[in-house]
């Protein structure tokens, strides 16, 4: 008999929660990590409509009392590792998705530690007591349903879905609760009169194929019936793809950094597509003339591999760095790293709105751009990298060769 042995653990408002842990005076207040761009927001800030990726100016308009903090990235890594490590104390079958999120299969651990629900309660209690952080956990028979359950349990909760009642639970939920339905897909389904997962499960396969494409439509219908054969994949440290460009001494203007970031993004994104491993975390490093470096990163709920998407995110992060350091007028190096790589399933919407909808994979322009990227990849495979390129990509920077990529990534 199937048991609900999959856990999905997700630290709540992780970056913001860490900042409130480090500075107790911030607890209960609307805070945001970042400056020029919101990298993360506390639940108190989210109540005002503030979201990751939002420009800092807009966030302050929504919440004048918002407190911005610079971020403690080494603490994020330390505490994230420690929290995921607690899961590892109960099962070796842990699949880490990001710095603050992981799946675990505890079905083989019940004789030692109790039921999956008991294990989840123990994990939550330990993370709270040992690290001082809130964590939500969903328990279910499949990965897809466990993730939905953890989101329903937020904030700081636990939800276990009985296998006998999983469809009853699942089918009443809105379609956007599914892992794989972003804003664009939600609108397309709404145009078909589909608003709940149950309505999606009973929908016409042919109609879905026409609207979403055959592969995406059938995958969503399978998930709507909780048919998810994916197993936990043990993972070590997350791999990444990166590139950097030494600039000498160049003015810190958009006309300088935008084409450089486009070129770097093109190098990285082509490798992500070649392996069908889109990235959820984008990191930029900006080095100024005095050799001081500043790093900014954002983790997305939706993986990306399109060149324009990666480039636009990097541009926004660099803009944020420069807004936070107005006295710096000269750039000496720019670097991008894409990490937390995963399988290329459904294209999802980015968690923030960018001015150019070509970077949003769910739009018509986004889909067209993805097809153009794939066509360029095929041309390069046949005729070499220099055969074709984006006209906006800089070619005068010093991009690190792929053979030395692993060395360059250690600096990011």
Secondary structure as a PSIPRED ss2 file (coil, helix, strand):
# PSIPRED VFORMAT (PSIPRED V4.0)

   1 X C   1.000  0.000  0.000
   2 X C   1.000  0.000  0.000
   3 X C   1.000  0.000  0.000
   4 X C   1.000  0.000  0.000
   5 X C   1.000  0.000  0.000
   6 X E   0.000  0.000  1.000
   7 X E   0.000  0.000  1.000
   8 X E   0.000  0.000  1.000
   9 X E   0.000  0.000  1.000
  10 X E   0.000  0.000  1.000
  11 X E   0.000  0.000  1.000
  12 X C   1.000  0.000  0.000
  13 X C   1.000  0.000  0.000
  14 X H   0.000  1.000  0.000
  15 X H   0.000  1.000  0.000
  16 X H   0.000  1.000  0.000
  17 X H   0.000  1.000  0.000
  18 X H   0.000  1.000  0.000
  19 X H   0.000  1.000  0.000
  20 X H   0.000  1.000  0.000
  21 X H   0.000  1.000  0.000
  22 X H   0.000  1.000  0.000
  23 X C   1.000  0.000  0.000
  24 X H   0.000  1.000  0.000
  25 X H   0.000  1.000  0.000
  26 X H   0.000  1.000  0.000
  27 X C   1.000  0.000  0.000
  28 X C   1.000  0.000  0.000
  29 X C   1.000  0.000  0.000
  30 X C   1.000  0.000  0.000
  31 X E   0.000  0.000  1.000
  32 X E   0.000  0.000  1.000
  33 X E   0.000  0.000  1.000
  34 X E   0.000  0.000  1.000
  35 X C   1.000  0.000  0.000
  36 X C   1.000  0.000  0.000
  37 X E   0.000  0.000  1.000
  38 X E   0.000  0.000  1.000
  39 X E   0.000  0.000  1.000
  40 X E   0.000  0.000  1.000
  41 X E   0.000  0.000  1.000
  42 X C   1.000  0.000  0.000
  43 X H   0.000  1.000  0.000
  44 X H   0.000  1.000  0.000
  45 X H   0.000  1.000  0.000
  46 X H   0.000  1.000  0.000
  47 X C   1.000  0.000  0.000
  48 X C   1.000  0.000  0.000
  49 X C   1.000  0.000  0.000
  50 X C   1.000  0.000  0.000
  51 X C   1.000  0.000  0.000
  52 X C   1.000  0.000  0.000
  53 X C   1.000  0.000  0.000
  54 X C   1.000  0.000  0.000
  55 X E   0.000  0.000  1.000
  56 X H   0.000  1.000  0.000
  57 X H   0.000  1.000  0.000
  58 X H   0.000  1.000  0.000
  59 X H   0.000  1.000  0.000
  60 X H   0.000  1.000  0.000
  61 X H   0.000  1.000  0.000
  62 X H   0.000  1.000  0.000
  63 X C   1.000  0.000  0.000
  64 X C   1.000  0.000  0.000
  65 X C   1.000  0.000  0.000
  66 X C   1.000  0.000  0.000
  67 X E   0.000  0.000  1.000
  68 X E   0.000  0.000  1.000
  69 X E   0.000  0.000  1.000
  70 X C   1.000  0.000  0.000
  71 X C   1.000  0.000  0.000
  72 X C   1.000  0.000  0.000
  73 X H   0.000  1.000  0.000
  74 X H   0.000  1.000  0.000
  75 X H   0.000  1.000  0.000
  76 X H   0.000  1.000  0.000
  77 X H   0.000  1.000  0.000
  78 X H   0.000  1.000  0.000
  79 X H   0.000  1.000  0.000
  80 X H   0.000  1.000  0.000
  81 X H   0.000  1.000  0.000
  82 X H   0.000  1.000  0.000
  83 X H   0.000  1.000  0.000
  84 X H   0.000  1.000  0.000
  85 X H   0.000  1.000  0.000
  86 X H   0.000  1.000  0.000
  87 X H   0.000  1.000  0.000
  88 X H   0.000  1.000  0.000
  89 X C   1.000  0.000  0.000
  90 X C   1.000  0.000  0.000
  91 X C   1.000  0.000  0.000
  92 X C   1.000  0.000  0.000
  93 X C   1.000  0.000  0.000
  94 X E   0.000  0.000  1.000
  95 X E   0.000  0.000  1.000
  96 X E   0.000  0.000  1.000
  97 X E   0.000  0.000  1.000
  98 X E   0.000  0.000  1.000
  99 X C   1.000  0.000  0.000
 100 X C   1.000  0.000  0.000
 101 X E   0.000  0.000  1.000
 102 X E   0.000  0.000  1.000
 103 X E   0.000  0.000  1.000
 104 X E   0.000  0.000  1.000
 105 X E   0.000  0.000  1.000
 106 X C   1.000  0.000  0.000
 107 X C   1.000  0.000  0.000
 108 X C   1.000  0.000  0.000
 109 X C   1.000  0.000  0.000
 110 X H   0.000  1.000  0.000
 111 X H   0.000  1.000  0.000
 112 X H   0.000  1.000  0.000
 113 X H   0.000  1.000  0.000
 114 X C   1.000  0.000  0.000
 115 X C   1.000  0.000  0.000
 116 X H   0.000  1.000  0.000
 117 X H   0.000  1.000  0.000
 118 X H   0.000  1.000  0.000
 119 X H   0.000  1.000  0.000
 120 X H   0.000  1.000  0.000
 121 X H   0.000  1.000  0.000
 122 X H   0.000  1.000  0.000
 123 X H   0.000  1.000  0.000
 124 X H   0.000  1.000  0.000
 125 X H   0.000  1.000  0.000
 126 X H   0.000  1.000  0.000
 127 X H   0.000  1.000  0.000
 128 X H   0.000  1.000  0.000
 129 X H   0.000  1.000  0.000
 130 X H   0.000  1.000  0.000
 131 X H   0.000  1.000  0.000
 132 X C   1.000  0.000  0.000
 133 X C   1.000  0.000  0.000
 134 X C   1.000  0.000  0.000
 135 X E   0.000  0.000  1.000
 136 X E   0.000  0.000  1.000
 137 X E   0.000  0.000  1.000
 138 X E   0.000  0.000  1.000
 139 X E   0.000  0.000  1.000
 140 X E   0.000  0.000  1.000
 141 X C   1.000  0.000  0.000
 142 X C   1.000  0.000  0.000
 143 X H   0.000  1.000  0.000
 144 X H   0.000  1.000  0.000
 145 X H   0.000  1.000  0.000
 146 X H   0.000  1.000  0.000
 147 X H   0.000  1.000  0.000
 148 X H   0.000  1.000  0.000
 149 X H   0.000  1.000  0.000
 150 X H   0.000  1.000  0.000
 151 X H   0.000  1.000  0.000
 152 X H   0.000  1.000  0.000
 153 X H   0.000  1.000  0.000
 154 X C   1.000  0.000  0.000
 155 X C   1.000  0.000  0.000
 156 X C   1.000  0.000  0.000
 157 X C   1.000  0.000  0.000
 158 X E   0.000  0.000  1.000
 159 X E   0.000  0.000  1.000
 160 X E   0.000  0.000  1.000
 161 X C   1.000  0.000  0.000
 162 X C   1.000  0.000  0.000
 163 X H   0.000  1.000  0.000
 164 X H   0.000  1.000  0.000
 165 X H   0.000  1.000  0.000
 166 X H   0.000  1.000  0.000
 167 X H   0.000  1.000  0.000
 168 X H   0.000  1.000  0.000
 169 X H   0.000  1.000  0.000
 170 X H   0.000  1.000  0.000
 171 X H   0.000  1.000  0.000
 172 X C   1.000  0.000  0.000
 173 X C   1.000  0.000  0.000
 174 X E   0.000  0.000  1.000
 175 X H   0.000  1.000  0.000
 176 X H   0.000  1.000  0.000
 177 X H   0.000  1.000  0.000
 178 X C   1.000  0.000  0.000
 179 X C   1.000  0.000  0.000
 180 X C   1.000  0.000  0.000
 181 X C   1.000  0.000  0.000
 182 X C   1.000  0.000  0.000
 183 X H   0.000  1.000  0.000
 184 X H   0.000  1.000  0.000
 185 X H   0.000  1.000  0.000
 186 X H   0.000  1.000  0.000
 187 X H   0.000  1.000  0.000
 188 X H   0.000  1.000  0.000
 189 X H   0.000  1.000  0.000
 190 X H   0.000  1.000  0.000
 191 X H   0.000  1.000  0.000
 192 X C   1.000  0.000  0.000
 193 X C   1.000  0.000  0.000
 194 X C   1.000  0.000  0.000
 195 X C   1.000  0.000  0.000
 196 X E   0.000  0.000  1.000
 197 X H   0.000  1.000  0.000
 198 X H   0.000  1.000  0.000
 199 X H   0.000  1.000  0.000
 200 X H   0.000  1.000  0.000
 201 X H   0.000  1.000  0.000
 202 X C   1.000  0.000  0.000
 203 X C   1.000  0.000  0.000
 204 X C   1.000  0.000  0.000
 205 X H   0.000  1.000  0.000
 206 X H   0.000  1.000  0.000
 207 X H   0.000  1.000  0.000
 208 X H   0.000  1.000  0.000
 209 X H   0.000  1.000  0.000
 210 X H   0.000  1.000  0.000
 211 X H   0.000  1.000  0.000
 212 X H   0.000  1.000  0.000
 213 X C   1.000  0.000  0.000
 214 X H   0.000  1.000  0.000
 215 X H   0.000  1.000  0.000
 216 X H   0.000  1.000  0.000
 217 X H   0.000  1.000  0.000
 218 X H   0.000  1.000  0.000
 219 X H   0.000  1.000  0.000
 220 X H   0.000  1.000  0.000
 221 X H   0.000  1.000  0.000
 222 X H   0.000  1.000  0.000
 223 X H   0.000  1.000  0.000
 224 X H   0.000  1.000  0.000
 225 X C   1.000  0.000  0.000
 226 X C   1.000  0.000  0.000
 227 X C   1.000  0.000  0.000
 228 X C   1.000  0.000  0.000
 229 X C   1.000  0.000  0.000
 230 X C   1.000  0.000  0.000
 231 X C   1.000  0.000  0.000
 232 X C   1.000  0.000  0.000
 233 X C   1.000  0.000  0.000
 234 X C   1.000  0.000  0.000
 235 X C   1.000  0.000  0.000
 236 X C   1.000  0.000  0.000
 237 X C   1.000  0.000  0.000
 238 X C   1.000  0.000  0.000
 239 X C   1.000  0.000  0.000
 240 X E   0.000  0.000  1.000
 241 X E   0.000  0.000  1.000
 242 X E   0.000  0.000  1.000
 243 X E   0.000  0.000  1.000
 244 X E   0.000  0.000  1.000
 245 X E   0.000  0.000  1.000
 246 X E   0.000  0.000  1.000
 247 X E   0.000  0.000  1.000
 248 X E   0.000  0.000  1.000
 249 X E   0.000  0.000  1.000
 250 X E   0.000  0.000  1.000
 251 X E   0.000  0.000  1.000
 252 X C   1.000  0.000  0.000
 253 X C   1.000  0.000  0.000
 254 X H   0.000  1.000  0.000
 255 X H   0.000  1.000  0.000
 256 X H   0.000  1.000  0.000
 257 X H   0.000  1.000  0.000
 258 X H   0.000  1.000  0.000
 259 X H   0.000  1.000  0.000
 260 X H   0.000  1.000  0.000
 261 X H   0.000  1.000  0.000
 262 X H   0.000  1.000  0.000
 263 X H   0.000  1.000  0.000
 264 X H   0.000  1.000  0.000
 265 X H   0.000  1.000  0.000
 266 X H   0.000  1.000  0.000
 267 X H   0.000  1.000  0.000
 268 X H   0.000  1.000  0.000
 269 X H   0.000  1.000  0.000
 270 X H   0.000  1.000  0.000
 271 X H   0.000  1.000  0.000
 272 X H   0.000  1.000  0.000
 273 X H   0.000  1.000  0.000
 274 X H   0.000  1.000  0.000
 275 X C   1.000  0.000  0.000
 276 X C   1.000  0.000  0.000
 277 X C   1.000  0.000  0.000
 278 X C   1.000  0.000  0.000
 279 X E   0.000  0.000  1.000
 280 X E   0.000  0.000  1.000
 281 X E   0.000  0.000  1.000
 282 X E   0.000  0.000  1.000
 283 X E   0.000  0.000  1.000
 284 X E   0.000  0.000  1.000
 285 X E   0.000  0.000  1.000
 286 X E   0.000  0.000  1.000
 287 X E   0.000  0.000  1.000
 288 X E   0.000  0.000  1.000
 289 X C   1.000  0.000  0.000
 290 X C   1.000  0.000  0.000
 291 X C   1.000  0.000  0.000
 292 X C   1.000  0.000  0.000
 293 X E   0.000  0.000  1.000
 294 X E   0.000  0.000  1.000
 295 X E   0.000  0.000  1.000
 296 X E   0.000  0.000  1.000
 297 X E   0.000  0.000  1.000
 298 X E   0.000  0.000  1.000
 299 X E   0.000  0.000  1.000
 300 X E   0.000  0.000  1.000
 301 X E   0.000  0.000  1.000
 302 X E   0.000  0.000  1.000
 303 X E   0.000  0.000  1.000
 304 X E   0.000  0.000  1.000
 305 X C   1.000  0.000  0.000
 306 X C   1.000  0.000  0.000
 307 X H   0.000  1.000  0.000
 308 X H   0.000  1.000  0.000
 309 X H   0.000  1.000  0.000
 310 X H   0.000  1.000  0.000
 311 X H   0.000  1.000  0.000
 312 X H   0.000  1.000  0.000
 313 X H   0.000  1.000  0.000
 314 X H   0.000  1.000  0.000
 315 X H   0.000  1.000  0.000
 316 X H   0.000  1.000  0.000
 317 X H   0.000  1.000  0.000
 318 X H   0.000  1.000  0.000
 319 X H   0.000  1.000  0.000
 320 X H   0.000  1.000  0.000
 321 X H   0.000  1.000  0.000
 322 X H   0.000  1.000  0.000
 323 X H   0.000  1.000  0.000
 324 X H   0.000  1.000  0.000
 325 X C   1.000  0.000  0.000
 326 X C   1.000  0.000  0.000
 327 X C   1.000  0.000  0.000
 328 X C   1.000  0.000  0.000
 329 X C   1.000  0.000  0.000
 330 X E   0.000  0.000  1.000
 331 X E   0.000  0.000  1.000
 332 X E   0.000  0.000  1.000
 333 X E   0.000  0.000  1.000
 334 X E   0.000  0.000  1.000
 335 X E   0.000  0.000  1.000
 336 X E   0.000  0.000  1.000
 337 X E   0.000  0.000  1.000
 338 X E   0.000  0.000  1.000
 339 X E   0.000  0.000  1.000
 340 X E   0.000  0.000  1.000
 341 X E   0.000  0.000  1.000
 342 X C   1.000  0.000  0.000
 343 X C   1.000  0.000  0.000
 344 X C   1.000  0.000  0.000
 345 X C   1.000  0.000  0.000
 346 X C   1.000  0.000  0.000
 347 X C   1.000  0.000  0.000
 348 X C   1.000  0.000  0.000
 349 X C   1.000  0.000  0.000
 350 X C   1.000  0.000  0.000
 351 X C   1.000  0.000  0.000
 352 X C   1.000  0.000  0.000
 353 X C   1.000  0.000  0.000
 354 X C   1.000  0.000  0.000
 355 X C   1.000  0.000  0.000
 356 X C   1.000  0.000  0.000
 357 X H   0.000  1.000  0.000
 358 X H   0.000  1.000  0.000
 359 X H   0.000  1.000  0.000
 360 X C   1.000  0.000  0.000
 361 X C   1.000  0.000  0.000
 362 X C   1.000  0.000  0.000
 363 X C   1.000  0.000  0.000
 364 X H   0.000  1.000  0.000
 365 X H   0.000  1.000  0.000
 366 X H   0.000  1.000  0.000
 367 X H   0.000  1.000  0.000
 368 X H   0.000  1.000  0.000
 369 X H   0.000  1.000  0.000
 370 X H   0.000  1.000  0.000
 371 X H   0.000  1.000  0.000
 372 X H   0.000  1.000  0.000
 373 X H   0.000  1.000  0.000
 374 X H   0.000  1.000  0.000
 375 X H   0.000  1.000  0.000
 376 X H   0.000  1.000  0.000
 377 X H   0.000  1.000  0.000
 378 X H   0.000  1.000  0.000
 379 X H   0.000  1.000  0.000
 380 X H   0.000  1.000  0.000
 381 X H   0.000  1.000  0.000
 382 X H   0.000  1.000  0.000
 383 X H   0.000  1.000  0.000
 384 X C   1.000  0.000  0.000
 385 X H   0.000  1.000  0.000
 386 X H   0.000  1.000  0.000
 387 X H   0.000  1.000  0.000
 388 X C   1.000  0.000  0.000
 389 X C   1.000  0.000  0.000
 390 X C   1.000  0.000  0.000
 391 X C   1.000  0.000  0.000
 392 X C   1.000  0.000  0.000
 393 X C   1.000  0.000  0.000
 394 X C   1.000  0.000  0.000
 395 X C   1.000  0.000  0.000
 396 X C   1.000  0.000  0.000
 397 X C   1.000  0.000  0.000
 398 X E   0.000  0.000  1.000
 399 X E   0.000  0.000  1.000
 400 X C   1.000  0.000  0.000
 401 X C   1.000  0.000  0.000
 402 X H   0.000  1.000  0.000
 403 X H   0.000  1.000  0.000
 404 X H   0.000  1.000  0.000
 405 X H   0.000  1.000  0.000
 406 X H   0.000  1.000  0.000
 407 X H   0.000  1.000  0.000
 408 X H   0.000  1.000  0.000
 409 X H   0.000  1.000  0.000
 410 X C   1.000  0.000  0.000
 411 X C   1.000  0.000  0.000
 412 X C   1.000  0.000  0.000
